[in-house]
Amino acid sequence: MPSVDSFNYRSLPALAAYIDRVGAEMLSYRKYIVKERNDAYYLQKAFIRISNYSAINCNTVDHKPTKEEAEAIKEEIKQQNWPKSIGAANLSKL
């Protein structure tokens, strides 16, 4: 697994097709944003997030993945070994 800094969503074809279709930009390996630019400023049109359970969520209906896209992306992501956050209260279990 490449480091998070070098992750390229284009290595996952279903995710890449969806992100390209909605015109999103990658913020991190689990977060994407659709922007409308206006000179030096931008308006956030949609926020896309991939959960720890491989589900893909979008805050707008217009940019939401289709059922087929969501299922294909979920299957691709299940195969990834992405880092997961651990709450500070759970550190004693390590």
C-alpha positions, 0 to 999 in steps of 0.5 A, a space after each residue: 500500500 502506498 503512503 497516504 501522501 502518494 495515494 492516487 484515487 485513479 488507481 481505483 477505476 470505479 472511484 476514479 470514474 465517479 470522481 471525474 464524473 462529478 468533477 471533484 478534487 481530492 482532499 485526502 484519500 477519503 475526502 473529496 470536494 466539488 467546487 465552483 470557482 469564482 476568481 480567487 474564491 470558491 463555493 463548495 458544491 458537494 462534499 464526498 467522504 468514504 467511511 471506514 466501512 467503505 461506504 461512499 457518502 455525498 452531501 448533495 443529491 446532484 453529486 451522489 453516486 448511482 447505486 451501481 457506482 456506490 457498489 463498485 466503489 465499495 468493493 474496490 475500497 474493501 480491498 484497500 488497506 487504508 489506515 483507520 483512526 483509533 480513539 485515544 480511549 482505546 490506546 490501552 488495547 494496542 
